[in-house]
Amino acid sequence: MQHHFHPTVLREYDIRGIIGETLSADDARAIGRAFGTLLREAGGWTVAVGYDGRVSSPMLEHALVEGLTASGCDVVRIGMS
């Protein structure tokens, strides 16, 4: 399955966007799946996921975790950190 990101979201050193405009839960899910796949190919299994105090953070964390687990990773959810 191929995912198309808004052209401004994926940057050289980070991932940034405006929720509902350029960044969505589907984007976070795709990022989780891609990162999880790379991690698994490198022999990794476990990922810790935390988030900040923004209103959108729990939704993005949930979608990211869905993508990571879909790729076969174990996820440790550390909550707001």
MIRO-130321 format. One record per residue (C-alpha): residue in three letters; residue number from 1; y, x, z; chain. Coordinates in nm, 2 decimals, padded with zeros to 4 digits, m for minus. Example, Ala and Ser with C-alpha at 12.3 -4.5 7.8 and 13.67 -1.06 7.14 Angstrom:
+-----+-----+--------+--------+--------+---+
|   r |   k |      Y |      X |      Z | c |
+-----+-----+--------+--------+--------+---+
| Ala |   1 | m00.45 |  01.23 |  00.78 | A |
| Ser |   2 | m00.11 |  01.37 |  00.71 | A |
+-----+-----+--------+--------+--------+---+
***
This chain:
+-----+-----+--------+--------+--------+---+
|   r |   k |      Y |      X |      Z | c |
+-----+-----+--------+--------+--------+---+
| Met |   1 |  00.00 |  00.00 |  00.00 | A |
| Gln |   2 |  00.34 |  00.14 | m00.10 | A |
| His |   3 |  00.65 |  00.08 |  00.11 | A |
| His |   4 |  01.01 |  00.11 | m00.02 | A |
| Phe |   5 |  01.28 |  00.22 |  00.22 | A |
| His |   6 |  01.65 |  00.16 |  00.18 | A |
| Pro |   7 |  01.78 |  00.48 |  00.02 | A |
| Thr |   8 |  02.00 |  00.57 |  00.32 | A |
| Val |   9 |  01.73 |  00.54 |  00.59 | A |
| Leu |  10 |  01.51 |  00.86 |  00.54 | A |
| Arg |  11 |  01.73 |  01.17 |  00.59 | A |
| Glu |  12 |  01.65 |  01.54 |  00.61 | A |
| Tyr |  13 |  01.63 |  01.55 |  00.99 | A |
| Asp |  14 |  01.61 |  01.20 |  01.11 | A |
| Ile |  15 |  01.56 |  00.83 |  01.04 | A |
| Arg |  16 |  01.86 |  00.60 |  01.07 | A |
| Gly |  17 |  01.95 |  00.25 |  00.97 | A |
| Ile |  18 |  02.12 | m00.07 |  01.07 | A |
| Ile |  19 |  01.88 | m00.33 |  01.20 | A |
| Gly |  20 |  01.86 | m00.63 |  00.97 | A |
| Glu |  21 |  02.05 | m00.45 |  00.70 | A |
| Thr |  22 |  01.89 | m00.12 |  00.61 | A |
| Leu |  23 |  01.61 | m00.09 |  00.87 | A |
| Ser |  24 |  01.34 | m00.34 |  00.96 | A |
| Ala |  25 |  01.02 | m00.38 |  01.16 | A |
| Asp |  26 |  00.83 | m00.33 |  00.84 | A |
| Asp |  27 |  01.00 |  00.01 |  00.80 | A |
| Ala |  28 |  00.90 |  00.11 |  01.15 | A |
| Arg |  29 |  00.55 | m00.01 |  01.09 | A |
| Ala |  30 |  00.53 |  00.20 |  00.76 | A |
| Ile |  31 |  00.67 |  00.50 |  00.94 | A |
| Gly |  32 |  00.41 |  00.47 |  01.22 | A |
| Arg |  33 |  00.13 |  00.44 |  00.97 | A |
| Ala |  34 |  00.25 |  00.74 |  00.76 | A |
| Phe |  35 |  00.31 |  00.96 |  01.07 | A |
| Gly |  36 | m00.02 |  00.86 |  01.22 | A |
| Thr |  37 | m00.20 |  00.94 |  00.90 | A |
| Leu |  38 | m00.05 |  01.29 |  00.89 | A |
| Leu |  39 | m00.13 |  01.34 |  01.25 | A |
| Arg |  40 | m00.50 |  01.23 |  01.21 | A |
| Glu |  41 | m00.53 |  01.46 |  00.90 | A |
| Ala |  42 | m00.41 |  01.75 |  01.12 | A |
| Gly |  43 | m00.67 |  01.67 |  01.39 | A |
| Gly |  44 | m00.44 |  01.48 |  01.63 | A |
| Trp |  45 | m00.53 |  01.15 |  01.80 | A |
| Thr |  46 | m00.27 |  01.06 |  02.07 | A |
| Val |  47 |  00.10 |  00.98 |  02.04 | A |
| Ala |  48 |  00.34 |  00.89 |  02.32 | A |
| Val |  49 |  00.61 |  00.64 |  02.22 | A |
| Gly |  50 |  00.92 |  00.56 |  02.41 | A |
| Tyr |  51 |  01.25 |  00.39 |  02.33 | A |
| Asp |  52 |  01.61 |  00.37 |  02.44 | A |
| Gly |  53 |  01.82 |  00.09 |  02.58 | A |
| Arg |  54 |  01.93 | m00.07 |  02.25 | A |
| Val |  55 |  01.84 | m00.44 |  02.20 | A |
| Ser |  56 |  01.64 | m00.36 |  01.89 | A |
| Ser |  57 |  01.43 | m00.09 |  02.05 | A |
| Pro |  58 |  01.14 | m00.30 |  02.18 | A |
| Met |  59 |  01.09 | m00.46 |  01.84 | A |
| Leu |  60 |  01.10 | m00.13 |  01.66 | A |
| Glu |  61 |  00.86 |  00.02 |  01.92 | A |
| His |  62 |  00.62 | m00.26 |  01.88 | A |
| Ala |  63 |  00.62 | m00.22 |  01.50 | A |
| Leu |  64 |  00.59 |  00.16 |  01.52 | A |
| Val |  65 |  00.29 |  00.12 |  01.75 | A |
| Glu |  66 |  00.12 | m00.12 |  01.51 | A |
| Gly |  67 |  00.15 |  00.14 |  01.23 | A |
| Leu |  68 |  00.02 |  00.42 |  01.45 | A |
| Thr |  69 | m00.28 |  00.22 |  01.57 | A |
| Ala |  70 | m00.35 |  00.10 |  01.21 | A |
| Ser |  71 | m00.38 |  00.47 |  01.12 | A |
| Gly |  72 | m00.64 |  00.53 |  01.39 | A |
| Cys |  73 | m00.42 |  00.69 |  01.66 | A |
| Asp |  74 | m00.43 |  00.62 |  02.03 | A |
| Val |  75 | m00.09 |  00.53 |  02.16 | A |
| Val |  76 |  00.05 |  00.59 |  02.51 | A |
| Arg |  77 |  00.35 |  00.35 |  02.55 | A |
| Ile |  78 |  00.60 |  00.50 |  02.80 | A |
| Gly |  79 |  00.86 |  00.23 |  02.77 | A |
| Met |  80 |  01.23 |  00.29 |  02.81 | A |
| Ser |  81 |  01.30 |  00.65 |  02.87 | A |
+-----+-----+--------+--------+--------+---+
***
